[in-house]
Amino acid sequence: MVQNTAATVKTYSLKAVSDFKGRILDNSIMGLHMLVDEQEVHFRLIGSFNAHNLLAVYGAAICLGQDKYEVLQTLSTLSGAEGDLNIPFLLMKRY
């Protein structure tokens, strides 16, 4: 898609060499504990799919000139949408 354009390609990955590197340290019901570009951070979101999404948003924000630490702090405050994935939290509140 970017062939024959002036576009710059940036990559993100949890496993491969990339421009924006992440690694899941812990993925539990309490959230994601990750290493993002050598910075340890806890996110409220769960699941490896959210780890990929967070890393993509992080990379896009950095490419747009945002501060690394401010982006990670903001992303760490996000919570998931209401729905089926919140069932474990609802069950925990009952007991």
Secondary structure, DSSP 8 states (H G I E B T S, - for coil): --TTSS-----EESSS--SEEEEEEEEETTEEEEEETTEEEEES--SHHHHHHHHHHHHHHHHTT--HHHHHHHHTT----SSGGGHHHHHHHH-
